[in-house]
């Protein structure tokens, strides 16, 4: 095939490489096209470069699983053509992906190997990339002195090679180091310079990072917010999702600090939606937790619960995703190594390589086991079930005569041993002060380091002053491992055996690798407990509000003295019954009562005794009518009765007479007997009116007619009058 055709593939690769930091989507399309063309022409070098370019485009887009696949393909292709520079490039790319997904130790190993091979090959450009990446990694892990030294070396080499784009990237990283060292003025100067350099060389992704970090170094809040928004815009245009999560998180934190909690929630929830890797999620988990605390302090429990639920669901998803990604990454690496070993074995049957192959197979099996246990542990939010599942799994692998999980309470400064099992039996929960000098667990929390004892009776003094076992029998082999998550100590897990030297290095490694899963599960469980507590409080508040509403509604519709319906409720009852009576063709009556001779009792004995008489009258009225009828007090000594479904005027008169007799029975007030009389006015639906007001008015008028009458205490309204 002609070199001219190969040259067109090289041109595609060159354009893809240049476009990747500016337009990774277009760069990916060009690189994929170059892969297809190179495979057709059997141009191995062109295919390897195109595969690597695909990997870099996926890195810029945040698609790390796809990036790994392409980079491993590129590495295999470079290996097949013995291209050492290509191998160095893939090592650097693998380091970047490991760095992005949180595998920092793996990333450091890749970067260092890339640097070593670059030095051996005298490849200055590859050395420059490794120095810059190692400096950035050192900055993130808090080793600022090393970061500054590595980045200074990178700066000098970049200037010597006249690499404008790398100088810009290194300047961004130097600005971040200065910011972390507290040299804010230097940071502003460096990051301002970085913005100009990245713009000049067209590296928009590096420009978005520089703008965001410059916002961190800016004292004026409005200026900082403007810088973050510029960063968000560029990230949206380029598809730089990591930078988008970072900038949105900063915007949310600024709004929270300004008290604009709704804006803060909007920005942080947008960031959460784009946070597809644990490393990105960690950028916003603390701002979201702080915002939830602000809402809780303000009494806004629905918002608090909404944030905690979002955190918990995403957290749980990332826990499983993290586990899968780490195992997949390592498995991919092991498969590649396995393939290499098998190739060499086929040629040389080298015993050392066979041993290496066996070791890799064992490591792969261990990873599968860790993933299986970790997935089971993180699949539940109940702390008791989490501990039980881990205990069952470990008891099949190692001696676990005693197993325990203790949760650290930072406010109380105690370790709560809520889940301790000895010989398959739960031990009563207990607590230990974290300042105790007689507790292995407390030492582990204070120092954030593991303890491994093969003979506790001989070795305990290195950690505690007195050995006081909490188990029934004395454990001789003891392992304590700290549960660390997001730089927080969640607690400890311990496995103990009655035998000496019961635990191998593999057992300890297994516990060490399982600890992050358990820490994630503990954090998830605590978040769920917070959500439950807030839900319970919200439900309690809701019930109190409902009870208060019922009380207010009752007070608004009932007479406070007698408990009878008041005028407002009476009107509702009559108006509600009119359509039913009209539909069924029924009559109902309204009786309007006014007590006679009540005022002298009030004047003679006082209002308290008068109130007692009114309460007794109310009781007599209720007992004189059916349950389906209604008795209301309008105020003073006036009462109204709604008598449902009566045959006519005669039947209503009988009810009125029964009421008159009930009211006129003698009363005893302070030992003295008194009799009351009552004036009653009656109206009938629909004879005396078809609306509530008309019926009440008619009955009221009839009541006054009763008062004027000397013949009878009961009067009916006049039809049509």
C-alpha positions in Angstrom: 0.0 0.0 0.0 1.4 3.5 -0.9 2.9 5.7 1.8 0.7 8.4 0.4 -2.4 6.6 1.7 -0.7 6.0 5.1 0.1 9.7 5.1 -3.7 10.5 5.0 -4.2 8.4 8.2 -1.3 10.2 9.8 -3.0 13.5 8.9 -6.3 12.3 10.5 -4.4 11.3 13.7 -2.6 14.6 13.8 -5.9 16.6 13.5 -7.5 14.3 16.2 -4.7 14.9 18.6 -4.8 18.7 18.1 -8.6 18.8 18.5 -8.9 16.6 21.6 -8.5 19.4 24.2 -10.7 21.8 22.3 -13.4 19.6 20.7 -13.1 16.0 22.0 -16.3 14.9 20.2 -14.9 15.8 16.8 -11.5 14.4 17.8 -13.2 11.1 18.7 -15.0 10.9 15.3 -11.7 11.6 13.4 -9.8 9.0 15.5 -12.5 6.3 15.0 -12.3 7.0 11.2 -8.5 6.7 11.4 -8.8 3.3 13.2 -11.1 2.0 10.5 -8.9 3.2 7.6 -5.7 1.9 9.3 -7.2 -1.6 9.8 -8.3 -1.7 6.1 -4.7 -0.8 5.0 -3.0 -2.9 7.7 -1.1 0.1 8.9 -0.3 -1.0 12.5 1.4 2.1 13.7 -1.4 4.4 12.4 -4.0 2.1 14.0 -2.2 2.2 17.4 -2.0 6.0 17.3 -5.6 6.3 16.3 -6.6 3.9 19.1 -4.7 6.0 21.6 -6.3 9.2 20.3 -9.7 7.6 20.8 -8.7 6.9 24.4 -7.7 10.5 25.0 -10.9 11.8 23.5 -12.9 9.6 25.8 -10.7 10.8 28.7 -11.7 14.4 27.9 -15.3 13.4 27.7 -15.2 11.6 31.0 -16.0 8.1 29.4 -13.3 6.3 31.3 -14.4 2.7 30.6 -14.3 3.4 26.9 -11.0 5.2 27.3 -9.4 2.1 29.0 -10.6 -0.2 26.3 -9.0 1.9 23.5 -5.8 2.6 25.4 -5.3 -1.1 26.1 -5.9 -1.8 22.4 -3.3 0.8 21.6 -0.8 -0.7 24.0 -1.2 -4.1 22.5 -0.7 -2.8 19.0 2.4 -0.8 20.0 3.8 -3.9 21.7 3.2 -5.9 18.5 5.4 -3.5 16.5 7.9 -3.0 19.3 7.3 0.8 19.5 8.8 1.9 22.8 7.7 5.5 22.5 4.1 4.3 21.9 4.4 2.1 25.0 5.5 5.1 27.1 2.5 7.1 25.7 0.0 4.4 26.7 1.5 4.2 30.2 1.0 7.9 30.6 -2.6 7.6 29.3 -3.3 4.7 31.6 -1.9 6.8 34.5 -4.3 9.6 33.6 -7.4 7.3 33.6 -6.3 5.7 36.9 -5.9 9.1 38.3 -9.3 10.2 37.2 -11.1 7.2 38.6 -9.4 7.5 42.0 -6.8 4.8 41.7 -4.0 7.1 42.7 -1.4 4.5 43.6 -1.9 2.8 40.3 -1.7 6.1 38.5 1.6 6.9 40.3 3.0 3.6 39.3 2.1 4.2 35.6 3.6 7.7 35.7 6.8 6.6 37.3 7.2 3.8 34.8 6.6 6.2 32.0 9.2 8.6 33.4 11.7 5.8 33.8 11.3 4.6 30.2 11.4 8.1 28.9 14.7 8.7 30.7 16.1 5.4 29.3 15.1 6.4 25.8 16.1 10.0 26.2 12.6 11.1 25.2 12.3 14.7 26.5 8.6 15.1 25.5 7.6 11.9 27.2 9.6 13.0 30.3 7.8 16.3 30.3 4.3 14.7 30.3 5.3 12.3 33.1 6.7 15.2 35.2 3.6 17.3 34.8 1.2 14.4 35.6 3.3 13.4 38.7 3.2 17.0 39.9 -0.6 17.2 39.5 -1.0 13.9 41.4 1.3 15.0 44.2 -0.7 18.2 44.5 -4.0 16.3 44.8 -2.5 14.0 47.5 -1.3 17.0 49.6 2.4 16.5 48.9 2.8 20.1 47.9 6.6 20.3 48.2 7.1 17.4 45.8 4.4 18.9 43.6 6.2 22.2 43.4 9.5 20.6 42.6 8.1 18.3 39.9 6.2 21.2 38.3 9.2 23.5 38.3 11.2 20.7 36.4 8.3 20.4 34.0 8.1 24.2 33.5 11.8 24.4 32.7 11.7 21.5 30.3 8.6 22.8 28.5 10.2 26.2 28.0 13.4 24.4 26.7 11.2 22.4 24.2 9.0 25.5 23.4 5.9 23.5 24.2 3.3 26.3 24.6 0.4 24.0 25.4 2.2 22.1 28.1 3.6 25.4 29.6 0.0 26.5 29.9 -1.1 23.3 31.6 1.9 23.4 33.9 1.1 27.0 34.8 -2.5 25.9 35.8 -1.0 23.2 38.1 1.5 25.6 39.6 -1.3 28.0 40.4 -3.3 25.3 42.1 -0.2 24.4 44.2 0.3 28.0 45.2 -3.4 28.2 46.2 -3.2 25.1 48.4 0.0 26.5 50.0 -1.9 29.6 51.0 0.0 31.9 48.6 -3.2 33.4 47.3 -1.6 36.4 45.5 0.9 34.2 43.7 -1.9 31.8 42.8 -4.0 34.7 41.3 -1.0 35.8 39.2 -0.2 32.3 38.0 -3.8 31.4 37.2 -4.4 34.7 35.4 -1.3 33.9 33.3 -2.6 30.4 32.8 -6.0 31.7 31.4 -4.1 33.9 28.9 -1.8 31.0 27.9 -4.5 28.5 27.4 -6.5 30.9 25.3 -3.5 31.7 23.2 -2.9 28.0 22.4 -6.6 27.1 22.0 -6.7 24.6 24.9 -10.2 25.3 26.0 -10.4 22.5 28.5 -7.3 23.7 30.3 -8.8 27.2 30.1 -12.0 26.1 31.8 -9.9 24.6 34.6 -7.8 27.8 35.0 -10.9 29.9 35.2 -12.4 27.7 37.9 -9.3 27.7 40.0 -8.9 31.5 39.5 -12.4 31.8 40.9 -11.2 30.0 44.0 -8.3 32.5 44.4 -10.6 35.5 43.9 -11.7 37.5 47.0 -14.6 39.4 45.3 -17.6 37.1 45.3 -19.2 38.5 42.2 -16.0 38.1 40.2 -15.6 34.6 41.4 -19.1 33.7 40.4 -18.5 35.3 36.9 -15.3 33.1 36.5 -17.2 29.9 37.5 -19.9 30.7 35.0 -17.4 31.2 32.2 -15.9 27.8 33.2 -19.3 26.2 33.1 -20.0 27.6 29.6 -16.7 26.3 28.2 -17.2 22.9 29.8 -20.7 22.7 28.3 -19.5 23.6 24.8 -16.5 21.1 24.9 -18.2 18.3 26.8 -15.7 18.5 29.6 -17.9 16.9 32.3 -15.3 16.8 35.0 -14.7 20.5 34.8 -18.5 21.1 34.6 -19.0 19.2 37.9 -16.2 21.2 39.5 -17.4 24.6 38.4 -21.1 23.9 39.2 -20.0 22.7 42.7 -18.1 25.9 43.3 -21.1 28.0 42.2 -23.4 26.0 44.5 -21.0 26.6 47.5 -20.8 30.3 46.8 -24.6 30.6 46.6 -24.9 28.7 49.9 -22.4 31.0 51.6 -24.5 34.0 50.3 -27.7 32.4 51.8 -29.2 31.8 48.3 -30.1 28.2 49.2 -32.4 27.5 46.3 -29.8 28.6 43.7 -27.2 26.5 45.6 -29.4 23.4 45.4 -30.0 24.0 41.7 -26.3 24.2 40.9 -25.3 21.3 43.2 -28.1 19.0 41.9 -27.0 19.8 38.3 -23.4 18.9 39.3 -24.7 15.7 41.0 -26.5 14.7 37.8 -23.2 15.0 35.8 -21.0 13.3 38.5 -20.6 9.9 36.8 -17.4 8.9 38.6 -16.6 8.7 42.4 -13.9 11.3 42.0 -16.3 13.8 40.5 -18.9 12.9 43.1 -16.4 13.6 45.9 -16.1 17.2 44.6 -19.8 17.9 45.6 -20.7 15.6 48.4 -19.4 17.9 51.1 -21.1 21.0 49.6 -24.3 19.1 49.4 -24.0 17.8 53.0 -23.4 21.4 54.1 -26.4 22.6 52.2 -28.6 19.9 53.8 -27.4 21.1 57.2 -28.3 24.7 56.2 -31.8 23.6 55.2 -32.2 21.5 58.4 -31.1 24.5 60.5 -33.7 26.6 58.7 -36.4 24.1 59.5 -36.8 23.1 55.8 -37.1 19.4 56.3 -38.5 18.5 52.8 -35.4 20.1 51.2 -33.1 18.4 53.7 -34.7 15.0 53.0 -34.6 15.6 49.2 -30.8 16.3 49.3 -30.0 13.3 51.6 -32.1 11.0 49.4 -30.3 12.2 46.3 -26.9 11.7 48.0 -27.8 8.3 49.3 -29.1 7.0 45.9 -26.1 8.4 43.9 -23.7 7.2 46.7 -25.1 3.7 46.5 -24.9 3.6 42.7 -21.3 4.9 42.8 -20.4 2.4 45.4 -21.4 -0.5 43.1 -20.0 1.3 40.0 -16.7 2.0 41.7 -16.4 -1.6 42.7 -17.2 -2.8 39.2 -14.9 -0.3 37.5 -11.9 -1.1 39.8 -12.3 -4.8 39.3 -12.9 -4.4 35.5 -9.8 -2.1 35.2 -7.6 -4.5 37.2 -9.0 -7.5 35.4 -8.3 -5.8 32.0 -4.7 -5.2 33.2 -4.4 -8.8 34.4 -5.8 -10.2 31.1 -3.3 -8.1 29.2 -0.4 -9.3 31.4 -1.7 -12.9 31.2 -1.7 -12.7 27.4 1.9 -11.5 27.4 3.0 -14.3 29.8 1.2 -16.9 27.7 3.0 -15.7 24.6 6.4 -15.9 26.2 5.6 -19.3 27.8 4.7 -20.6 24.4 8.2 -19.6 23.2 10.4 -20.3 26.1 8.5 -22.2 28.8 10.2 -20.0 31.4 9.4 -21.2 34.9 9.7 -17.7 36.4 7.0 -16.4 33.9 4.8 -19.4 34.7 5.0 -18.5 38.4 4.1 -14.9 37.5 1.1 -16.2 35.5 -0.1 -18.3 38.5 0.3 -15.3 40.8 -1.7 -13.1 38.4 -4.4 -15.8 38.3 -4.5 -15.9 42.1 -4.7 -12.1 42.3 -7.5 -12.1 39.8 -9.4 -14.7 41.9 -8.9 -12.6 44.9 -10.2 -9.5 43.1 -13.3 -11.5 42.1 -13.8 -12.5 45.7 -13.4 -9.0 47.0 -15.8 -7.7 44.4 -18.4 -10.3 45.3 -18.2 -9.6 49.0 -18.1 -5.9 48.5 -21.2 -6.0 46.3 -23.1 -8.0 48.9 -22.1 -5.7 51.7 -23.1 -2.5 49.9 -26.4 -3.9 48.7 -28.2 -3.2 52.0 -28.6 -0.1 54.1 -29.3 -1.9 57.4 -26.2 -1.8 59.6 -27.0 -5.1 61.3 -27.5 -6.9 58.0 -24.2 -5.3 56.6 -22.2 -6.7 59.6 -23.9 -10.1 59.4 -23.2 -10.5 55.7 -19.5 -9.6 56.1 -19.2 -12.0 59.0 -20.6 -14.9 57.0 -18.3 -14.2 54.1 -15.1 -13.8 56.3 -15.9 -16.9 58.4 -15.7 -19.1 55.3 -12.2 -17.7 54.4 -10.4 -17.3 57.7 -10.7 -18.0 61.4 -13.3 -15.6 62.8 -13.9 -16.7 66.4 -14.6 -13.1 67.2 -15.9 -10.5 64.6 -16.9 -6.9 65.3 -17.8 -3.7 63.7 -17.6 -0.5 65.8 -19.0 2.8 64.6 -17.2 6.1 65.6 -19.3 8.9 67.0 -17.3 12.0 66.6 -19.5 14.2 68.8 -19.4 11.8 71.7 -15.8 10.7 70.9 -16.7 7.0 71.5 -16.6 3.8 69.5 -20.0 2.0 69.6 -19.5 -1.7 69.4 -23.1 -2.5 68.2 -22.3 -5.5 66.1 -19.9 -8.0 67.8 -20.2 -11.8 67.2 -18.4 -14.5 69.2 -18.8 -18.1 68.1 -21.9 -17.2 66.1 -23.5 -15.4 69.1 -24.2 -11.7 69.3 -22.5 -9.9 72.2 -24.4 -7.2 74.1 -23.5 -3.8 72.5 -21.1 -1.6 74.4 -19.1 1.6 73.9 -15.5 2.6 74.5 -14.0 6.1 74.7 -11.8 6.8 71.7 -9.2 8.2 74.2 -9.0 4.9 76.0 -5.5 3.5 76.4 -6.8 0.0 76.8 -8.6 -0.4 73.5 -7.1 -1.6 70.2 -10.1 -0.1 68.4 -9.5 3.4 70.0 -5.9 3.2 69.0 -6.9 2.4 65.4 -9.3 5.3 65.3 -6.8 7.8 66.7 -3.9 6.7 64.4 -6.0 5.7 61.4 -3.7 2.6 61.1 -4.4 -1.1 61.2 -3.2 -3.4 64.0 -2.1 -7.0 63.3 -1.1 -9.2 66.3 0.0 -12.8 66.0 0.3 -13.2 69.8 -1.7 -10.5 71.6 -0.3 -11.5 75.1 3.2 -10.7 73.9 2.6 -7.9 71.5 -0.2 -5.7 73.0 2.1 -3.2 74.7 3.0 -1.6 71.4 -0.6 -0.3 71.2 -2.2 -0.3 74.6 -1.3 -0.2 78.3 -3.7 -2.9 79.5 -5.1 -5.8 77.5 -8.8 -6.2 78.4 -10.5 -8.6 76.0 -14.2 -8.0 75.4 -14.8 -11.6 74.3 -15.5 -14.5 76.6 -12.3 -16.2 75.6 -8.9 -14.5 75.1 -8.1 -13.9 71.4 -4.5 -14.4 70.5 -4.6 -13.4 66.9 -6.1 -10.0 66.4 -6.6 -7.7 63.3 -8.1 -4.2 63.5 -8.7 -2.3 60.3 -9.8 1.4 60.1 -12.9 2.2 58.0 -12.0 5.3 56.1 -14.2 7.2 53.6 -13.8 10.7 52.2 -11.0 11.3 54.7 -13.4 10.5 57.5 -13.0 7.7 60.0 -16.3 5.8 60.1 -15.2 3.2 62.6 -13.2 -0.1 62.7 -13.7 -3.8 61.8 -12.0 -6.5 63.8 -11.4 -10.2 63.2 -10.0 -12.3 66.0 -8.9 -15.9 66.6 -8.2 -17.9 69.7 -5.2 -19.4 67.9 -1.8 -17.8 67.5 -0.6 -16.6 64.1 -4.0 -17.3 62.6 -3.9 -14.7 59.9 -1.6 -14.7 56.8 -0.6 -11.6 54.8 -3.3 -12.6 52.3 -5.9 -12.5 55.0 -4.8 -9.0 56.1 -4.7 -7.8 52.5 -8.2 -9.1 52.0 -9.5 -7.2 55.1 -7.6 -4.1 54.0 -9.2 -4.2 50.5 -12.7 -4.9 51.9 -12.5 -2.0 54.4 -13.4 0.7 51.8 -16.6 -1.3 50.8 -17.6 -1.5 54.5 -16.9 2.2 55.0 -19.1 3.0 52.1 -21.8 0.8 53.4 -21.6 2.4 56.9 -21.8 5.9 55.4 -24.8 4.8 53.3 -26.5 3.3 56.4 -25.9 6.5 58.4 -27.3 8.7 55.6 -30.4 6.4 55.4 -30.8 6.7 59.2 -30.7 10.5 58.9 -33.4 10.4 56.2 -35.5 8.1 58.4 -35.1 10.5 61.4 -36.0 13.5 59.3 -39.0 11.6 57.8 -40.2 10.7 61.3 -39.9 14.3 62.4 -41.7 15.4 59.3 -44.5 12.9 59.9 -44.7 14.0 63.6 -44.9 17.7 62.5 -47.5 16.8 60.0 -49.6 15.0 62.6 -49.3 17.9 65.0 -50.4 20.3 62.2 -53.4 18.1 61.4 -54.4 17.9 65.0 -54.1 21.6 65.4 -56.1 22.1 62.2 -58.8 19.8 63.6 -58.9 21.7 66.9 -59.0 25.1 65.1 -61.8 23.8 62.8 -63.8 22.5 65.8 -63.4 25.8 67.7 -64.4 27.7 64.6 -67.6 25.7 64.2 -68.7 24.9 67.8 -69.7 26.8 70.9 -66.9 26.9 73.4 -69.2 26.5 76.4 -71.6 23.8 75.4 -69.7 22.1 72.6 -72.8 22.5 70.4 -72.5 23.6 66.7 -72.5 27.4 66.4 -74.3 29.6 63.9 -71.7 29.0 61.2 -71.9 25.2 61.4 -75.7 25.3 61.8 -76.0 27.2 58.5 -73.8 24.7 56.8 -75.9 21.8 58.2 -79.2 23.4 57.0 -77.8 24.3 53.6 -76.3 20.8 53.2 -79.6 19.1 54.0 -81.8 21.2 51.7 -80.7 19.5 48.4 -81.2 16.1 50.0 -84.7 16.9 51.3 -85.7 18.5 48.0 -84.4 15.4 46.1 -86.3 12.9 48.4 -89.4 15.1 48.7 -89.0 15.3 52.5 -89.9 17.9 55.1 -87.6 19.1 57.9 -88.2 21.6 60.6 -86.3 24.4 62.3 -87.0 25.2 66.0 -85.8 28.5 67.3 -85.6 28.6 71.2 -85.2 31.5 73.6 -85.0 30.8 77.4 -87.4 32.8 79.6 -86.5 33.7 83.2 -82.8 32.9 82.6 -81.5 36.4 83.3 -82.6 36.5 87.0 -80.5 33.3 87.6 -77.5 34.9 85.9 -77.9 38.1 87.9 -78.5 36.3 91.2 -75.8 33.6 91.1 -73.3 35.0 88.6 -72.2 34.0 85.1 -70.4 30.9 86.3 -73.6 29.4 87.6 -75.5 30.7 84.6 -73.0 28.9 82.4 -73.6 25.7 84.3 -77.4 26.0 83.6 -76.7 26.6 79.9 -74.6 23.4 79.8 -77.4 21.5 81.4 -80.0 22.9 79.0 -77.7 21.8 76.1 -77.6 18.3 77.5 -81.4 18.2 77.9 -81.9 19.4 74.3 -79.6 16.7 72.9 -81.3 14.0 74.8 -84.8 15.2 73.7 -84.1 14.7 70.0 -82.9 11.9 67.7 -79.2 11.4 66.9 -80.0 12.4 63.3 -81.2 15.8 64.5 -78.9 18.7 65.3 -78.8 21.2 68.3 -77.0 24.5 68.0 -76.4 27.4 70.3 -76.4 30.8 68.6 -75.3 32.7 71.7 -76.7 33.9 75.0 -79.8 31.9 75.8 -80.8 31.2 72.2 -80.7 27.7 70.7 -81.8 26.3 67.3 -82.7 22.7 66.4 -82.6 21.2 63.0 -85.2 18.3 63.0 -84.7 16.2 59.9 -87.4 14.2 58.0 -90.6 15.1 59.8 -94.1 14.3 58.5 -95.4 17.8 58.8 -96.4 20.6 61.2 -98.1 18.3 63.7 -95.1 16.0 64.0 -92.8 19.0 64.5 -95.2 20.4 67.1 -94.8 17.1 69.1 -91.0 17.5 69.0 -91.3 21.1 70.2 -93.6 20.0 73.0 -91.1 17.4 74.1 -88.3 20.0 74.1 -90.5 22.4 76.1 -91.0 19.8 78.8 -87.3 19.0 78.9 -86.3 22.6 79.4 -89.1 23.4 82.0 -88.1 20.7 84.4 -86.8 22.3 87.7 -83.1 23.2 88.2 -81.2 23.2 91.4 -78.8 26.1 91.7 -76.8 26.5 95.0 -79.4 24.4 96.7 -82.3 26.4 95.4 -84.9 25.1 92.9 -85.7 27.1 89.9 -87.9 26.6 86.8 -87.4 28.1 83.4 -89.8 28.5 80.6 -89.0 28.6 76.9 -90.4 30.4 73.8 -90.2 28.3 70.7 -90.7 29.4 67.1 -91.0 26.7 64.3 -90.7 26.7 60.5 -91.0 23.9 58.0 -89.2 23.2 54.7 -90.5 23.8 52.1 -93.7 25.3 53.5 -92.1 28.4 55.2 -89.0 28.7 52.9 -86.6 26.8 50.6 -83.4 28.6 51.7 -81.6 28.6 55.0 -82.0 32.3 55.7 -85.7 32.2 55.0 -86.2 29.2 57.4 -84.2 30.7 60.2 -85.9 34.1 59.8 -89.4 32.5 59.8 -88.6 30.5 62.9 -87.1 33.5 64.6 -90.2 35.5 63.9 -92.4 32.7 65.2 -90.3 32.6 68.4 -91.0 36.3 69.1 -94.7 35.6 68.5 -94.4 32.9 71.2 -92.9 35.4 73.6 -95.9 37.8 73.0 -98.5 35.0 73.3 -100.1 34.3 76.7 -101.7 31.1 75.5 -98.8 28.9 74.2 -94.9 28.8 74.3 -94.8 27.3 70.8 -95.7 29.2 67.6 -95.4 28.3 63.9 -94.4 30.6 61.1 -97.1 31.7 58.7 -96.8 30.2 55.3 -96.1 32.9 52.7 -95.6 35.5 55.4 
